[in-house]
Amino acid sequence: MSKPVAMKQFLIFSLILIGLTAQSCGKVAVETDDNQPADNSSEAVEMDQKVPGSTAEDMEVVLNKTVVVTYDGSGFSPVDVTLKVGDKIRFVNESDKSVWPAANPHPIHTSVPGLDSGRALAKGESFEFEFKSAGSFGFHNHLNPSQGGSILVQ
């Protein structure tokens, strides 16, 4: 390859690389409902064109949470839990005693299919369940049904 051709290819490659780098360094401004830039810094940067999904109307952000319910040998904490559909509950055994978290009613656990660890959990073990529908549900320790609580899923 001759020196002028190699130099020309190098220059073209360099210009493309500079263009791509400059393009990727741009900032994206998200507008609020009143068409004002959402400004988390001291200056707002505007875009030449809108990017699909960049406004609050175009985006749906789903934030699911996991609520931890601990067992200390004498009961659950917290006893009453409020969640949204898609949230999870995680039962964690912090006791030397075994626990078997399950949905009411005892002993058949049928009010929430799947909300049943299916076995006793030893200290440090956990069981997690995701709620896919709204409602009000009870749970208990299958090994000691007097220990329990309630879950409200909105």
ROPA-890576 format. One record per residue (C-alpha): x, y, z. Coordinates in Angstrom, 1 decimal. Layout:
<atom <X, Y, Z>>
...
***
This chain:
<atom <0.0, 0.0, 0.0>>
<atom <1.4, 3.4, -1.0>>
<atom <2.0, 6.1, 1.6>>
<atom <-0.6, 8.6, 0.3>>
<atom <-3.4, 5.9, 0.2>>
<atom <-2.5, 4.7, 3.8>>
<atom <-2.5, 8.4, 4.9>>
<atom <-5.9, 9.0, 3.3>>
<atom <-7.4, 5.9, 4.9>>
<atom <-5.9, 6.9, 8.3>>
<atom <-7.5, 10.4, 8.0>>
<atom <-10.9, 9.0, 7.0>>
<atom <-10.8, 6.6, 9.9>>
<atom <-9.8, 9.4, 12.3>>
<atom <-12.6, 11.6, 11.2>>
<atom <-15.2, 8.8, 11.6>>
<atom <-13.8, 8.0, 15.1>>
<atom <-13.9, 11.7, 16.1>>
<atom <-17.5, 12.1, 14.8>>
<atom <-18.6, 9.0, 16.7>>
<atom <-16.9, 10.1, 19.9>>
<atom <-18.4, 13.6, 19.7>>
<atom <-21.9, 12.1, 19.1>>
<atom <-21.7, 9.8, 22.1>>
<atom <-20.6, 12.6, 24.4>>
<atom <-23.8, 14.5, 24.0>>
<atom <-26.2, 14.9, 26.9>>
<atom <-29.9, 14.0, 26.8>>
<atom <-32.4, 16.5, 28.3>>
<atom <-35.6, 15.1, 29.6>>
<atom <-38.5, 17.5, 29.6>>
<atom <-41.1, 17.8, 32.4>>
<atom <-44.8, 18.2, 31.8>>
<atom <-44.4, 22.0, 31.5>>
<atom <-41.8, 21.5, 28.7>>
<atom <-39.0, 22.7, 30.9>>
<atom <-35.8, 20.7, 31.0>>
<atom <-35.3, 18.5, 34.1>>
<atom <-32.2, 20.0, 35.5>>
<atom <-30.1, 18.0, 37.9>>
<atom <-27.0, 20.1, 37.3>>
<atom <-26.2, 23.8, 37.2>>
<atom <-27.0, 24.0, 33.4>>
<atom <-29.5, 22.4, 31.2>>
<atom <-28.5, 21.0, 27.8>>
<atom <-31.1, 21.0, 25.0>>
<atom <-31.2, 18.4, 22.2>>
<atom <-31.6, 19.1, 18.5>>
<atom <-34.2, 16.4, 18.3>>
<atom <-36.3, 14.3, 20.7>>
<atom <-35.3, 10.8, 21.3>>
<atom <-38.3, 8.4, 21.5>>
<atom <-38.9, 7.5, 25.1>>
<atom <-37.1, 10.5, 26.4>>
<atom <-40.1, 12.3, 27.8>>
<atom <-42.1, 11.4, 30.9>>
<atom <-45.2, 10.7, 28.7>>
<atom <-43.2, 8.1, 26.7>>
<atom <-41.6, 6.3, 29.6>>
<atom <-43.1, 3.8, 32.0>>
<atom <-40.8, 3.2, 34.9>>
<atom <-41.6, 0.1, 37.0>>
<atom <-39.9, 0.0, 40.3>>
<atom <-40.7, -3.2, 42.1>>
<atom <-39.5, -3.7, 45.7>>
<atom <-38.8, -6.6, 48.0>>
<atom <-40.1, -6.3, 51.6>>
<atom <-38.1, -8.4, 54.0>>
<atom <-40.1, -10.0, 56.8>>
<atom <-37.9, -11.6, 59.5>>
<atom <-38.7, -14.4, 62.0>>
<atom <-37.1, -14.2, 65.4>>
<atom <-38.5, -17.3, 67.0>>
<atom <-41.4, -15.6, 68.6>>
<atom <-43.0, -14.2, 65.5>>
<atom <-42.7, -12.2, 62.3>>
<atom <-41.6, -8.6, 61.8>>
<atom <-43.2, -6.6, 60.4>>
<atom <-46.5, -8.4, 61.0>>
<atom <-48.5, -6.2, 58.5>>
<atom <-47.1, -5.6, 55.0>>
<atom <-48.4, -3.4, 52.2>>
<atom <-47.1, -4.1, 48.7>>
<atom <-48.0, -3.4, 45.1>>
<atom <-48.6, -5.9, 42.4>>
<atom <-45.2, -7.1, 41.1>>
<atom <-43.5, -6.6, 44.5>>
<atom <-41.9, -9.4, 46.4>>
<atom <-41.9, -10.5, 50.0>>
<atom <-38.9, -12.3, 51.4>>
<atom <-39.2, -14.3, 54.7>>
<atom <-35.8, -14.6, 56.5>>
<atom <-35.2, -16.8, 59.5>>
<atom <-33.0, -15.0, 62.0>>
<atom <-33.8, -17.5, 64.8>>
<atom <-32.4, -20.8, 66.0>>
<atom <-35.9, -22.2, 65.6>>
<atom <-37.2, -23.4, 62.3>>
<atom <-40.0, -21.5, 60.5>>
<atom <-42.3, -22.4, 57.6>>
<atom <-43.9, -19.3, 56.1>>
<atom <-47.1, -20.1, 54.2>>
<atom <-50.4, -18.5, 53.1>>
<atom <-53.5, -19.0, 55.1>>
<atom <-55.6, -21.0, 55.8>>
<atom <-53.6, -23.5, 57.9>>
<atom <-52.8, -26.3, 57.1>>
<atom <-53.7, -26.2, 53.4>>
<atom <-52.2, -22.8, 52.4>>
<atom <-54.5, -22.2, 49.4>>
<atom <-55.4, -18.5, 49.6>>
<atom <-52.3, -17.5, 47.6>>
<atom <-51.0, -20.4, 45.4>>
<atom <-47.2, -20.5, 45.7>>
<atom <-46.9, -18.6, 49.0>>
<atom <-45.6, -21.6, 50.8>>
<atom <-41.9, -22.3, 51.5>>
<atom <-42.9, -26.0, 51.3>>
<atom <-40.5, -26.9, 54.1>>
<atom <-39.0, -25.6, 57.4>>
<atom <-36.4, -22.9, 57.0>>
<atom <-33.3, -23.1, 59.2>>
<atom <-31.5, -20.1, 60.6>>
<atom <-30.2, -17.9, 57.8>>
<atom <-32.5, -19.4, 55.1>>
<atom <-35.1, -17.4, 53.3>>
<atom <-38.1, -17.8, 51.0>>
<atom <-39.2, -15.2, 48.4>>
<atom <-42.5, -14.8, 46.7>>
<atom <-43.8, -12.3, 44.0>>
<atom <-47.4, -11.0, 44.1>>
<atom <-49.0, -11.0, 40.7>>
<atom <-52.5, -9.9, 41.8>>
<atom <-54.0, -7.5, 44.3>>
<atom <-55.9, -8.5, 47.4>>
<atom <-55.6, -9.0, 51.2>>
<atom <-54.0, -12.1, 52.4>>
<atom <-52.9, -13.7, 55.6>>
<atom <-49.7, -15.7, 56.3>>
<atom <-48.5, -17.8, 59.2>>
<atom <-45.8, -20.1, 60.5>>
<atom <-47.0, -23.6, 59.5>>
<atom <-45.0, -25.0, 62.5>>
<atom <-46.7, -22.6, 64.9>>
<atom <-49.9, -21.3, 63.3>>
<atom <-50.5, -18.7, 66.0>>
<atom <-47.6, -16.7, 64.6>>
<atom <-48.7, -14.8, 61.5>>
<atom <-49.5, -11.6, 59.8>>
<atom <-51.2, -9.9, 56.9>>
<atom <-50.3, -8.7, 53.5>>
<atom <-52.2, -6.0, 51.5>>
<atom <-51.3, -6.0, 47.8>>
<atom <-52.6, -2.9, 46.0>>
***
